[in-house]
Amino acid sequence: MIFILILSILGILYAYFGYPLSMIFLSLFIKKKIKKDTFTPPLTLIITAHNEGKRIREKLENTLKIEYPKERLQVIIASDGSTDDTNQIVAEYANKGIVLLDVKDRGGKENAQKEAVAYATGDILIFSDAATLLDPQGILAMTSNFADPSVGCVSSEDKMITTKGNSSGEGFYVRYEMWMRSIETQVNTLVQLSGSFFGARKEVCQDFSTKMTSDFRTLLNSMRLGMRGVIEPGAVGYYKDIQDASREFTRKSRTIIRGLTVFFNNLEFLNIFKYGLFTYQYISHKLCRWLVPFFLIGAFVSNVALFSTHMICTVLCIGQILFYCAALIGLIFPKSGKWIFIKIPRFFTIANASILVAWTRFLRGERLTMWNPSVR
């Protein structure tokens, strides 16, 4: 039991701290600079939407504020089988350069993106969701990275706020993830793009699949073509957290299932002799993070069994129990989430429980093709 406890704790610590620390260490010796420059090639902004009547107008108004040469900018709203007034609202903006691509048979987000890619005229494609608002200069900041031929795709920097403008438990994790991506960019490449706002060269966006997330797949396509992914701090995407815990849980579980699908359909990247450092990143950032729920279970069960064997085990077990009690309080009493010692355990527990459920569904053979925008 002591072996299981130690192994589980090390697994958790490595996933969240060990891997980042190893990348920080590598950054002392490896520096991959990005040769940025003003770069304004023909560009297509693709915004996917499904029944977004309540917020599509705000997104369109935000889009019109984008600073980019208008003669080089194409904006496509890919409406994925919308049955509300989304299409009618988008049509009102036709004289302002907004193109409505009505995908009548709903096939999911990636299918709508695939249809839009075929229609796009830009050399650079920018993808965004209806729920994400962009900084006006964000796209210019993003395209400056494509002046470097080694860059195949660029991720935005996510900033999450609550409906009251405060930081949420998920907001802490988002900041951690953005920090991790900045280190990865310095050393080699990202392993994940922000699905709500990212850009890529058109040639790496040719084989979107309805079963695989486009952001993850685009990054892997870039690696296949000998390019890399980077994060651009100047390209900021703002979106609100999900207030309903059940919706938050469902969204995370759905996202992980799709991530697992991409991972296990691209095992070629485990070949360290071909992909070198990226293989280490691929395993550490993705697989190890997804194994944390199993490490948590192993740590708790073995710790309970060892409760009275040593003072350290007793204190550690009590600490785990208090942590999960705090998470439970956060779930039962949502208003208590304003306290940091409640919001972080709550988010951490929900996130890892959703990963565990995702593994169960994935191993049963479930694959998701349909996309339901989260209510924020």
ChimeraX attribute file (.defattr): number of C-alpha atoms within 10 A of each C-alpha:
attribute: neighborCount
match mode: 1-to-1
recipient: residues
	/A:1	14
	/A:2	13
	/A:3	10
	/A:4	16
	/A:5	23
	/A:6	15
	/A:7	15
	/A:8	23
	/A:9	17
	/A:10	15
	/A:11	21
	/A:12	20
	/A:13	14
	/A:14	19
	/A:15	20
	/A:16	18
	/A:17	13
	/A:18	15
	/A:19	19
	/A:20	20
	/A:21	14
	/A:22	11
	/A:23	18
	/A:24	17
	/A:25	12
	/A:26	16
	/A:27	17
	/A:28	10
	/A:29	8
	/A:30	13
	/A:31	13
	/A:32	12
	/A:33	11
	/A:34	17
	/A:35	13
	/A:36	14
	/A:37	13
	/A:38	12
	/A:39	15
	/A:40	18
	/A:41	16
	/A:42	17
	/A:43	26
	/A:44	24
	/A:45	25
	/A:46	25
	/A:47	29
	/A:48	26
	/A:49	29
	/A:50	25
	/A:51	18
	/A:52	22
	/A:53	19
	/A:54	11
	/A:55	14
	/A:56	23
	/A:57	17
	/A:58	14
	/A:59	18
	/A:60	20
	/A:61	12
	/A:62	15
	/A:63	18
	/A:64	16
	/A:65	12
	/A:66	17
	/A:67	14
	/A:68	17
	/A:69	12
	/A:70	13
	/A:71	9
	/A:72	14
	/A:73	21
	/A:74	18
	/A:75	22
	/A:76	24
	/A:77	28
	/A:78	26
	/A:79	27
	/A:80	26
	/A:81	19
	/A:82	19
	/A:83	14
	/A:84	13
	/A:85	14
	/A:86	22
	/A:87	24
	/A:88	11
	/A:89	17
	/A:90	20
	/A:91	15
	/A:92	12
	/A:93	16
	/A:94	11
	/A:95	8
	/A:96	11
	/A:97	14
	/A:98	20
	/A:99	17
	/A:100	22
	/A:101	20
	/A:102	19
	/A:103	20
	/A:104	12
	/A:105	12
	/A:106	17
	/A:107	15
	/A:108	22
	/A:109	26
	/A:110	23
	/A:111	24
	/A:112	28
	/A:113	28
	/A:114	19
	/A:115	16
	/A:116	25
	/A:117	23
	/A:118	11
	/A:119	12
	/A:120	20
	/A:121	16
	/A:122	19
	/A:123	16
	/A:124	24
	/A:125	25
	/A:126	24
	/A:127	22
	/A:128	24
	/A:129	23
	/A:130	21
	/A:131	23
	/A:132	22
	/A:133	21
	/A:134	24
	/A:135	19
	/A:136	17
	/A:137	15
	/A:138	21
	/A:139	25
	/A:140	19
	/A:141	21
	/A:142	26
	/A:143	27
	/A:144	18
	/A:145	25
	/A:146	25
	/A:147	16
	/A:148	16
	/A:149	11
	/A:150	17
	/A:151	21
	/A:152	27
	/A:153	34
	/A:154	30
	/A:155	30
	/A:156	28
	/A:157	26
	/A:158	23
	/A:159	18
	/A:160	23
	/A:161	18
	/A:162	17
	/A:163	14
	/A:164	7
	/A:165	9
	/A:166	11
	/A:167	17
	/A:168	24
	/A:169	23
	/A:170	21
	/A:171	20
	/A:172	16
	/A:173	15
	/A:174	16
	/A:175	15
	/A:176	12
	/A:177	15
	/A:178	20
	/A:179	14
	/A:180	20
	/A:181	25
	/A:182	17
	/A:183	21
	/A:184	24
	/A:185	21
	/A:186	21
	/A:187	21
	/A:188	21
	/A:189	24
	/A:190	27
	/A:191	24
	/A:192	23
	/A:193	24
	/A:194	19
	/A:195	17
	/A:196	22
	/A:197	28
	/A:198	27
	/A:199	31
	/A:200	25
	/A:201	21
	/A:202	20
	/A:203	15
	/A:204	22
	/A:205	23
	/A:206	13
	/A:207	14
	/A:208	20
	/A:209	17
	/A:210	21
	/A:211	19
	/A:212	22
	/A:213	23
	/A:214	26
	/A:215	27
	/A:216	19
	/A:217	22
	/A:218	27
	/A:219	26
	/A:220	26
	/A:221	20
	/A:222	21
	/A:223	22
	/A:224	14
	/A:225	12
	/A:226	12
	/A:227	18
	/A:228	23
	/A:229	28
	/A:230	27
	/A:231	27
	/A:232	23
	/A:233	16
	/A:234	15
	/A:235	23
	/A:236	23
	/A:237	24
	/A:238	18
	/A:239	20
	/A:240	21
	/A:241	20
	/A:242	19
	/A:243	14
	/A:244	12
	/A:245	15
	/A:246	11
	/A:247	14
	/A:248	20
	/A:249	20
	/A:250	16
	/A:251	19
	/A:252	18
	/A:253	23
	/A:254	21
	/A:255	18
	/A:256	21
	/A:257	26
	/A:258	22
	/A:259	24
	/A:260	22
	/A:261	19
	/A:262	19
	/A:263	21
	/A:264	10
	/A:265	11
	/A:266	12
	/A:267	11
	/A:268	13
	/A:269	22
	/A:270	17
	/A:271	12
	/A:272	12
	/A:273	9
	/A:274	11
	/A:275	16
	/A:276	12
	/A:277	13
	/A:278	21
	/A:279	19
	/A:280	16
	/A:281	22
	/A:282	20
	/A:283	17
	/A:284	19
	/A:285	21
	/A:286	17
	/A:287	15
	/A:288	19
	/A:289	18
	/A:290	21
	/A:291	18
	/A:292	23
	/A:293	22
	/A:294	17
	/A:295	21
	/A:296	19
	/A:297	13
	/A:298	18
	/A:299	26
	/A:300	20
	/A:301	15
	/A:302	20
	/A:303	25
	/A:304	18
	/A:305	14
	/A:306	18
	/A:307	17
	/A:308	13
	/A:309	10
	/A:310	10
	/A:311	11
	/A:312	13
	/A:313	19
	/A:314	15
	/A:315	14
	/A:316	17
	/A:317	22
	/A:318	14
	/A:319	12
	/A:320	16
	/A:321	14
	/A:322	13
	/A:323	18
	/A:324	16
	/A:325	15
	/A:326	20
	/A:327	23
	/A:328	17
	/A:329	17
	/A:330	23
	/A:331	20
	/A:332	9
	/A:333	11
	/A:334	16
	/A:335	12
	/A:336	15
	/A:337	21
	/A:338	15
	/A:339	12
	/A:340	14
	/A:341	15
	/A:342	24
	/A:343	23
	/A:344	23
	/A:345	22
	/A:346	25
	/A:347	24
	/A:348	17
	/A:349	19
	/A:350	22
	/A:351	20
	/A:352	21
	/A:353	18
	/A:354	23
	/A:355	26
	/A:356	19
	/A:357	19
	/A:358	24
	/A:359	20
	/A:360	13
	/A:361	15
	/A:362	18
	/A:363	12
	/A:364	9
	/A:365	9
	/A:366	14
	/A:367	17
	/A:368	16
	/A:369	16
	/A:370	15
	/A:371	19
	/A:372	12
	/A:373	16
	/A:374	12
	/A:375	14
	/A:376	14
